[in-house]
Amino acid sequence: MDLTVQLHELARPYFRWWYYRIYPARRPSYFTDCWRYPAFTPEEAVANVLRPLLTAPPERPAALFLPMVDWHARIQRSHHLARAFVALGHPCLYVDPHLGCEYLLPYFFERESRISVLEPGIQELHVHLPTEHVYHRRLLRTGENVRVSRALDSVLGGAHPAGIVQMVSLPIWLDVALALRDRYGFRIVYDCHDFLPGFDNVSRDIVAREQALFDSADLIAFSGRHLMDTTLAARPSARAKSVLVRNAVNHSDFSGPSARARNGDRVVGYVGSLDHWFDVSALEAAARRYPAWKFLLIGRIEDERVRSLAKFPNVEFTGEAPYSELPRYLARFDVGLIPFLPNELTRAADPIKLYEYFSRGLPVVSSRLPEVERYGDLVYFADGPEDFSAALGRAMEEAGPSRSDRRKEVARRESWADRAHELLTALRSLPQKTAR
Protein backbone atom coordinates (compact mmCIF):
# COMPACT_ATOMS: atom_id res chain seq x y z
CA MET A 1 0.00 0.00 0.00
CA ASP A 2 2.79 2.44 0.87
CA LEU A 3 4.43 1.82 -2.53
CA THR A 4 1.12 2.62 -4.24
CA VAL A 5 0.84 5.83 -2.26
CA GLN A 6 4.42 6.82 -3.11
CA LEU A 7 3.87 6.20 -6.82
CA HIS A 8 0.68 8.25 -6.66
CA GLU A 9 2.52 11.09 -4.90
CA LEU A 10 5.32 10.90 -7.47
CA ALA A 11 2.90 11.21 -10.39
CA ARG A 12 0.57 13.87 -9.01
CA PRO A 13 2.94 16.87 -9.41
CA TYR A 14 3.17 16.18 -13.15
CA PHE A 15 -0.57 15.80 -13.58
CA ARG A 16 -1.07 18.98 -11.53
CA TRP A 17 1.43 20.82 -13.72
CA TRP A 18 -0.53 19.98 -16.87
CA TYR A 19 -3.85 20.74 -15.18
CA TYR A 20 -2.75 24.23 -14.15
CA ARG A 21 -1.36 24.86 -17.63
CA ILE A 22 -4.87 24.25 -18.96
CA TYR A 23 -6.67 26.00 -16.07
CA PRO A 24 -4.18 28.54 -14.65
CA ALA A 25 -6.88 30.48 -12.78
CA ARG A 26 -7.57 27.42 -10.62
CA ARG A 27 -4.08 27.32 -9.14
CA PRO A 28 -4.41 28.25 -5.41
CA SER A 29 -3.17 31.76 -4.69
CA TYR A 30 -0.90 30.55 -1.87
CA PHE A 31 0.97 28.51 -4.50
CA THR A 32 1.60 31.62 -6.59
CA ASP A 33 1.83 34.48 -4.10
CA CYS A 34 5.13 33.16 -2.74
CA TRP A 35 6.84 33.79 -6.11
CA ARG A 36 5.95 37.48 -6.17
CA TYR A 37 8.90 38.25 -3.91
CA PRO A 38 12.59 38.55 -4.79
CA ALA A 39 14.08 35.04 -4.80
CA PHE A 40 17.66 33.82 -4.51
CA THR A 41 19.63 30.59 -4.70
CA PRO A 42 21.06 29.38 -1.38
CA GLU A 43 24.54 30.60 -2.37
CA GLU A 44 23.24 34.06 -3.28
CA ALA A 45 21.17 34.27 -0.10
CA VAL A 46 24.06 33.31 2.17
CA ALA A 47 26.24 35.96 0.58
CA ASN A 48 23.59 38.66 0.79
CA VAL A 49 20.12 38.58 2.36
CA LEU A 50 20.79 35.99 5.10
CA ARG A 51 23.81 37.70 6.68
CA PRO A 52 21.86 39.19 9.64
CA LEU A 53 20.38 35.77 10.40
CA LEU A 54 23.68 33.92 10.10
CA THR A 55 25.54 36.40 12.29
CA ALA A 56 22.87 36.63 15.01
CA PRO A 57 24.59 36.49 18.43
CA PRO A 58 23.43 34.25 21.31
CA GLU A 59 21.97 37.20 23.19
CA ARG A 60 19.81 38.11 20.16
CA PRO A 61 19.11 34.82 18.35
CA ALA A 62 17.39 34.46 15.02
CA ALA A 63 14.35 32.21 14.63
CA LEU A 64 13.86 29.33 12.21
CA PHE A 65 10.13 28.68 11.81
CA LEU A 66 9.11 25.10 11.00
CA PRO A 67 5.40 25.91 10.84
CA MET A 68 1.92 24.46 10.68
CA VAL A 69 0.64 27.04 8.20
CA ASP A 70 1.68 28.58 4.91
CA TRP A 71 2.92 32.16 5.15
CA HIS A 72 0.70 33.16 2.22
CA ALA A 73 -2.58 31.79 3.59
CA ARG A 74 -4.47 33.02 6.66
CA ILE A 75 -2.31 35.12 9.00
CA GLN A 76 -1.92 33.19 12.25
CA ARG A 77 0.22 32.93 15.36
CA SER A 78 3.51 32.04 13.63
CA HIS A 79 3.23 35.06 11.33
CA HIS A 80 2.60 37.43 14.22
CA LEU A 81 5.43 36.01 16.31
CA ALA A 82 7.87 36.22 13.41
CA ARG A 83 7.03 39.86 12.83
CA ALA A 84 7.25 40.62 16.54
CA PHE A 85 10.67 38.92 16.70
CA VAL A 86 11.92 41.04 13.81
CA ALA A 87 10.66 44.21 15.48
CA LEU A 88 12.75 43.24 18.51
CA GLY A 89 15.85 42.69 16.37
CA HIS A 90 15.63 38.92 15.78
CA PRO A 91 15.64 37.99 12.04
CA CYS A 92 13.57 35.00 10.90
CA LEU A 93 13.64 32.25 8.30
CA TYR A 94 10.25 30.67 7.55
CA VAL A 95 10.12 27.27 5.80
CA ASP A 96 7.29 26.85 3.30
CA PRO A 97 5.49 23.69 4.51
CA HIS A 98 4.25 22.76 1.03
CA LEU A 99 7.76 21.48 0.21
CA GLY A 100 7.41 21.59 -3.56
CA CYS A 101 3.68 21.88 -4.23
CA GLU A 102 4.22 25.61 -4.62
CA TYR A 103 6.85 25.22 -7.36
CA LEU A 104 5.68 26.15 -10.85
CA LEU A 105 7.45 23.18 -12.45
CA PRO A 106 7.69 19.53 -11.28
CA TYR A 107 10.82 18.31 -9.56
CA PHE A 108 12.38 16.85 -12.73
CA PHE A 109 12.53 20.37 -14.24
CA GLU A 110 13.20 22.47 -11.15
CA ARG A 111 15.03 21.00 -8.16
CA GLU A 112 16.97 23.80 -6.50
CA SER A 113 15.96 25.39 -3.22
CA ARG A 114 14.97 29.04 -3.25
CA ILE A 115 14.99 31.77 -0.61
CA SER A 116 12.41 34.53 -0.94
CA VAL A 117 12.58 37.88 0.86
CA LEU A 118 9.07 38.39 2.23
CA GLU A 119 9.68 41.60 4.17
CA PRO A 120 12.58 43.16 6.05
CA GLY A 121 14.03 40.56 8.40
CA ILE A 122 11.87 37.64 7.18
CA GLN A 123 12.97 35.21 4.48
CA GLU A 124 11.18 32.09 3.24
CA LEU A 125 12.89 28.83 2.32
CA HIS A 126 11.38 26.69 -0.45
CA VAL A 127 12.48 23.05 -0.64
CA HIS A 128 11.40 20.97 -3.63
CA LEU A 129 10.63 17.32 -2.79
CA PRO A 130 10.37 14.84 -5.68
CA THR A 131 6.93 13.66 -4.52
CA GLU A 132 3.83 15.45 -3.38
CA HIS A 133 3.71 15.97 0.38
CA VAL A 134 0.51 17.33 1.94
CA TYR A 135 1.95 18.31 5.27
CA HIS A 136 -1.00 17.47 7.52
CA ARG A 137 -1.60 14.01 5.98
CA ARG A 138 1.60 12.17 6.87
CA LEU A 139 5.05 12.44 8.38
CA LEU A 140 8.05 13.12 6.21
CA ARG A 141 9.84 10.00 5.01
CA THR A 142 13.52 9.38 5.70
CA GLY A 143 14.70 10.63 2.31
CA GLU A 144 12.49 13.71 2.57
CA ASN A 145 13.87 14.56 5.99
CA VAL A 146 17.38 14.28 4.56
CA ARG A 147 16.52 16.56 1.66
CA VAL A 148 14.97 19.23 3.89
CA SER A 149 17.90 19.00 6.32
CA ARG A 150 20.41 19.44 3.51
CA ALA A 151 18.56 22.48 2.21
CA LEU A 152 18.76 24.01 5.67
CA ASP A 153 22.41 22.99 5.97
CA SER A 154 23.14 24.95 2.80
CA VAL A 155 21.91 28.19 4.32
CA LEU A 156 22.39 27.83 8.10
CA GLY A 157 25.61 25.85 8.45
CA GLY A 158 27.67 28.91 9.33
CA ALA A 159 25.46 30.21 12.14
CA HIS A 160 26.47 30.35 15.79
CA PRO A 161 25.12 27.34 17.77
CA ALA A 162 23.11 29.61 20.07
CA GLY A 163 22.30 32.09 17.31
CA ILE A 164 19.37 30.12 15.86
CA VAL A 165 16.25 28.98 17.71
CA GLN A 166 13.95 26.48 15.99
CA MET A 167 10.25 27.30 16.37
CA VAL A 168 8.51 24.00 15.62
CA SER A 169 4.71 24.03 15.26
CA LEU A 170 3.99 20.57 13.82
CA PRO A 171 5.55 17.14 14.59
CA ILE A 172 6.38 16.47 10.92
CA TRP A 173 9.49 18.62 11.43
CA LEU A 174 10.89 16.75 14.43
CA ASP A 175 13.56 14.68 12.63
CA VAL A 176 14.77 17.77 10.78
CA ALA A 177 14.90 19.80 13.99
CA LEU A 178 16.79 17.05 15.83
CA ALA A 179 19.32 16.78 12.99
CA LEU A 180 19.94 20.55 13.11
CA ARG A 181 20.33 20.49 16.88
CA ASP A 182 22.77 17.57 16.70
CA ARG A 183 24.87 19.19 13.98
CA TYR A 184 24.78 22.83 15.03
CA GLY A 185 23.33 23.10 18.53
CA PHE A 186 20.16 24.98 17.47
CA ARG A 187 17.69 24.71 20.35
CA ILE A 188 14.13 23.44 19.75
CA VAL A 189 11.00 25.26 20.91
CA TYR A 190 7.70 23.44 20.43
CA ASP A 191 5.14 26.17 19.92
CA CYS A 192 2.09 24.12 20.96
CA HIS A 193 -0.83 26.30 19.92
CA ASP A 194 -3.52 23.70 19.16
CA PHE A 195 -4.89 20.42 20.45
CA LEU A 196 -3.70 18.30 17.53
CA PRO A 197 -5.94 15.26 18.11
CA GLY A 198 -8.95 17.55 17.69
CA PHE A 199 -8.29 18.17 13.97
CA ASP A 200 -10.05 15.75 11.65
CA ASN A 201 -7.57 16.39 8.80
CA VAL A 202 -4.34 15.75 10.74
CA SER A 203 -3.16 12.16 10.35
CA ARG A 204 -2.90 9.88 13.37
CA ASP A 205 0.80 9.27 12.78
CA ILE A 206 1.45 13.00 13.11
CA VAL A 207 -0.60 13.11 16.33
CA ALA A 208 1.32 10.12 17.69
CA ARG A 209 4.64 11.78 16.85
CA GLU A 210 3.76 14.75 19.05
CA GLN A 211 4.79 12.80 22.16
CA ALA A 212 8.35 12.60 20.87
CA LEU A 213 8.29 16.34 20.20
CA PHE A 214 7.19 17.03 23.78
CA ASP A 215 10.05 14.83 25.00
CA SER A 216 12.72 16.30 22.70
CA ALA A 217 11.92 20.02 22.86
CA ASP A 218 14.17 22.26 24.92
CA LEU A 219 11.21 24.54 25.60
CA ILE A 220 7.44 24.11 25.13
CA ALA A 221 5.36 27.26 24.64
CA PHE A 222 1.62 26.74 25.16
CA SER A 223 -0.89 29.20 23.75
CA GLY A 224 -3.46 28.65 26.52
CA ARG A 225 -3.71 27.60 30.15
CA HIS A 226 -6.28 24.85 29.49
CA LEU A 227 -4.14 23.40 26.70
CA MET A 228 -1.08 23.58 28.94
CA ASP A 229 -2.69 22.03 32.01
CA THR A 230 -4.42 19.17 30.20
CA THR A 231 -1.26 18.35 28.23
CA LEU A 232 1.05 18.43 31.22
CA ALA A 233 -1.34 16.36 33.34
CA ALA A 234 -0.33 13.42 31.15
CA ARG A 235 3.32 14.57 30.91
CA PRO A 236 4.30 16.03 34.30
CA SER A 237 8.02 15.71 33.51
CA ALA A 238 7.62 18.39 30.81
CA ARG A 239 6.35 21.06 33.22
CA ALA A 240 9.83 22.33 34.11
CA LYS A 241 10.49 23.27 30.49
CA SER A 242 7.02 24.70 29.72
CA VAL A 243 5.86 28.29 29.52
CA LEU A 244 2.52 29.95 28.84
CA VAL A 245 2.64 32.32 25.84
CA ARG A 246 -0.93 33.21 24.91
CA ASN A 247 -2.15 34.69 21.64
CA ALA A 248 -2.46 38.44 21.23
CA VAL A 249 -3.12 41.28 18.80
CA ASN A 250 -1.49 44.30 17.21
CA HIS A 251 -3.99 46.79 18.62
CA SER A 252 -3.02 49.60 16.24
CA ASP A 253 -4.03 47.44 13.25
CA PHE A 254 -7.67 47.44 14.32
CA SER A 255 -8.31 50.66 16.24
CA GLY A 256 -10.67 53.16 14.62
CA PRO A 257 -14.13 54.75 14.78
CA SER A 258 -17.09 52.66 15.89
CA ALA A 259 -19.52 51.34 13.29
CA ARG A 260 -22.42 52.28 15.56
CA ALA A 261 -21.36 55.91 15.45
CA ARG A 262 -21.52 55.98 11.64
CA ASN A 263 -24.82 54.31 10.67
CA GLY A 264 -27.90 52.54 11.94
CA ASP A 265 -27.27 49.17 10.33
CA ARG A 266 -26.84 46.20 12.64
CA VAL A 267 -24.03 43.88 11.60
CA VAL A 268 -22.99 40.74 13.43
CA GLY A 269 -19.64 39.37 12.27
CA TYR A 270 -17.31 36.40 12.46
CA VAL A 271 -13.69 36.17 11.29
CA GLY A 272 -11.90 32.85 10.88
CA SER A 273 -12.11 29.37 9.49
CA LEU A 274 -15.60 27.96 8.90
CA ASP A 275 -14.71 24.42 9.86
CA HIS A 276 -16.18 21.47 11.74
CA TRP A 277 -15.95 23.31 15.07
CA PHE A 278 -18.22 26.15 13.84
CA ASP A 279 -21.67 25.99 15.50
CA VAL A 280 -23.99 26.10 12.50
CA SER A 281 -27.10 25.57 14.65
CA ALA A 282 -26.31 28.66 16.74
CA LEU A 283 -26.01 30.81 13.61
CA GLU A 284 -29.21 29.36 12.15
CA ALA A 285 -31.13 30.22 15.31
CA ALA A 286 -29.70 33.75 15.41
CA ALA A 287 -30.29 34.47 11.71
CA ARG A 288 -33.87 33.28 12.06
CA ARG A 289 -34.51 35.30 15.24
CA TYR A 290 -33.02 38.56 13.89
CA PRO A 291 -33.96 38.72 10.18
CA ALA A 292 -33.22 42.46 9.95
CA TRP A 293 -29.62 42.04 11.07
CA LYS A 294 -26.81 41.17 8.69
CA PHE A 295 -24.59 38.21 9.62
CA LEU A 296 -21.20 38.65 7.97
CA LEU A 297 -19.05 35.49 7.88
CA ILE A 298 -15.45 36.16 6.83
CA GLY A 299 -13.38 33.10 6.11
CA ARG A 300 -12.91 30.07 3.93
CA ILE A 301 -15.58 27.36 4.16
CA GLU A 302 -13.83 24.17 5.32
CA ASP A 303 -16.94 22.18 6.27
CA GLU A 304 -19.84 21.76 3.86
CA ARG A 305 -22.42 21.97 6.66
CA VAL A 306 -21.68 25.69 6.90
CA ARG A 307 -23.06 26.23 3.38
CA SER A 308 -26.56 25.54 4.67
CA LEU A 309 -26.52 29.06 6.17
CA ALA A 310 -26.68 30.49 2.64
CA LYS A 311 -30.45 29.86 2.68
CA PHE A 312 -30.83 32.87 4.98
CA PRO A 313 -30.98 36.17 3.05
CA ASN A 314 -29.37 38.00 5.97
CA VAL A 315 -26.25 35.78 6.01
CA GLU A 316 -23.36 36.86 3.78
CA PHE A 317 -20.21 34.87 3.03
CA THR A 318 -17.23 36.96 1.97
CA GLY A 319 -14.71 34.14 1.52
CA GLU A 320 -11.14 34.37 2.77
CA ALA A 321 -10.02 37.95 3.37
CA PRO A 322 -6.39 39.15 3.57
CA TYR A 323 -5.29 40.32 6.98
CA SER A 324 -4.91 43.83 5.59
CA GLU A 325 -8.66 43.94 4.91
CA LEU A 326 -9.82 42.68 8.30
CA PRO A 327 -9.83 46.13 9.95
CA ARG A 328 -12.20 47.37 7.25
CA TYR A 329 -14.57 44.46 7.85
CA LEU A 330 -14.42 44.72 11.63
CA ALA A 331 -15.24 48.42 11.37
CA ARG A 332 -18.68 47.34 10.14
CA PHE A 333 -19.35 45.02 13.09
CA ASP A 334 -21.61 45.85 15.98
CA VAL A 335 -20.96 42.48 17.63
CA GLY A 336 -18.20 39.90 17.13
CA LEU A 337 -18.92 36.18 17.29
CA ILE A 338 -17.04 33.09 18.51
CA PRO A 339 -19.63 30.34 17.90
CA PHE A 340 -17.61 27.19 18.59
CA LEU A 341 -18.97 23.74 19.32
CA PRO A 342 -17.70 22.52 22.70
CA ASN A 343 -14.98 19.89 22.32
CA GLU A 344 -11.36 19.38 23.32
CA LEU A 345 -10.07 21.32 20.30
CA THR A 346 -12.12 24.44 21.03
CA ARG A 347 -11.66 24.26 24.80
CA ALA A 348 -7.91 24.33 24.19
CA ALA A 349 -8.13 27.38 21.91
CA ASP A 350 -7.14 30.94 22.74
CA PRO A 351 -8.93 32.64 19.82
CA ILE A 352 -6.91 35.40 18.17
CA LYS A 353 -10.20 36.84 16.93
CA LEU A 354 -11.17 37.65 20.54
CA TYR A 355 -8.25 40.06 20.87
CA GLU A 356 -9.01 41.54 17.45
CA TYR A 357 -12.66 42.12 18.41
CA PHE A 358 -11.48 43.68 21.67
CA SER A 359 -9.25 46.09 19.73
CA ARG A 360 -12.46 47.53 18.29
CA GLY A 361 -14.12 47.52 21.72
CA LEU A 362 -16.79 45.19 20.30
CA PRO A 363 -19.22 43.23 22.42
CA VAL A 364 -18.42 39.55 21.90
CA VAL A 365 -20.81 36.61 22.00
CA SER A 366 -18.97 33.36 22.56
CA SER A 367 -19.42 29.74 23.46
CA ARG A 368 -17.97 28.94 26.89
CA LEU A 369 -14.25 28.48 26.28
CA PRO A 370 -11.75 28.51 29.16
CA GLU A 371 -9.47 31.15 27.63
CA VAL A 372 -12.40 33.42 26.76
CA GLU A 373 -14.05 33.05 30.18
CA ARG A 374 -11.04 34.82 31.70
CA TYR A 375 -12.59 38.09 30.56
CA GLY A 376 -15.82 37.76 32.54
CA ASP A 377 -18.39 40.46 31.84
CA LEU A 378 -16.52 41.72 28.75
CA VAL A 379 -17.99 38.74 26.88
CA TYR A 380 -21.58 37.48 26.54
CA PHE A 381 -21.50 33.70 26.99
CA ALA A 382 -23.94 31.21 25.57
CA ASP A 383 -24.79 27.55 26.11
CA GLY A 384 -26.53 26.20 23.04
CA PRO A 385 -28.27 27.79 20.01
CA GLU A 386 -31.21 29.47 21.76
CA ASP A 387 -29.03 30.87 24.51
CA PHE A 388 -26.67 32.13 21.81
CA SER A 389 -29.46 34.17 20.23
CA ALA A 390 -30.49 35.61 23.58
CA ALA A 391 -26.89 36.56 24.39
CA LEU A 392 -26.60 38.19 20.99
CA GLY A 393 -29.65 40.33 21.74
CA ARG A 394 -28.10 41.50 25.02
CA ALA A 395 -24.79 42.26 23.34
CA MET A 396 -26.43 44.35 20.63
CA GLU A 397 -28.17 46.48 23.27
CA GLU A 398 -25.05 47.07 25.37
CA ALA A 399 -25.12 50.67 26.61
CA GLY A 400 -22.35 53.09 27.44
CA PRO A 401 -18.64 53.07 26.64
CA SER A 402 -17.36 51.48 29.86
CA ARG A 403 -17.01 47.89 28.74
CA SER A 404 -15.91 48.90 25.26
CA ASP A 405 -13.07 50.95 26.75
CA ARG A 406 -12.05 48.07 29.00
CA ARG A 407 -11.88 45.73 26.01
CA LYS A 408 -9.62 48.14 24.17
CA GLU A 409 -7.39 48.35 27.20
CA VAL A 410 -7.10 44.54 27.23
CA ALA A 411 -6.10 44.61 23.56
CA ARG A 412 -3.45 47.25 24.21
CA ARG A 413 -2.02 45.12 27.01
CA GLU A 414 -2.14 41.77 25.17
CA SER A 415 0.27 42.57 22.34
CA TRP A 416 2.34 40.32 20.08
CA ALA A 417 5.39 42.36 21.08
CA ASP A 418 4.83 41.33 24.70
CA ARG A 419 4.33 37.70 23.66
CA ALA A 420 7.60 37.67 21.75
CA HIS A 421 9.33 39.22 24.74
CA GLU A 422 7.88 36.52 27.05
CA LEU A 423 9.13 33.79 24.75
CA LEU A 424 12.58 35.29 24.37
CA THR A 425 12.84 35.73 28.14
CA ALA A 426 12.09 32.02 28.60
CA LEU A 427 14.71 31.16 25.99
CA ARG A 428 17.41 33.06 27.86
CA SER A 429 16.96 30.73 30.83
CA LEU A 430 17.81 27.66 28.72
CA PRO A 431 21.32 26.23 28.68
CA GLN A 432 23.12 26.58 25.39
CA LYS A 433 23.51 23.53 23.17
CA THR A 434 26.72 22.43 21.54
CA ALA A 435 27.06 20.68 18.20
CA ARG A 436 28.13 17.04 18.18
WOJOGI-V367717 format. One record per run of one state. SS is the DSSP state (H for helix, E for strand, L for the rest). FROM is the first residue (numbers start at 1). TO is the last residue. Records with the same first field share a line. If there is no record, write none. Layout:
SS: FROM-TO, FROM-TO
This chain:
L: 1-1, 23-23, 27-28, 37-38, 41-41, 48-50, 55-57, 61-61, 67-76, 88-91, 96-113, 120-121, 127-141, 157-163, 169-170, 185-186, 193-195, 199-203, 217-218, 223-224, 234-235, 245-248, 250-250, 255-266, 272-273, 275-277, 279-279, 290-293, 299-300, 302-303, 312-314, 320-322, 331-334, 339-339, 341-343, 348-351, 360-362, 368-369, 374-375, 383-384, 397-401, 414-414, 429-436
H: 2-22, 24-26, 29-36, 42-47, 51-54, 58-60, 77-87, 142-156, 171-184, 196-198, 204-216, 225-233, 236-241, 251-254, 280-289, 304-311, 323-330, 344-347, 352-359, 370-373, 376-378, 385-396, 402-413, 416-428
E: 39-40, 62-66, 92-95, 114-119, 122-126, 164-168, 187-192, 219-222, 242-244, 249-249, 267-271, 274-274, 278-278, 294-298, 301-301, 315-319, 335-338, 340-340, 363-367, 379-382, 415-415
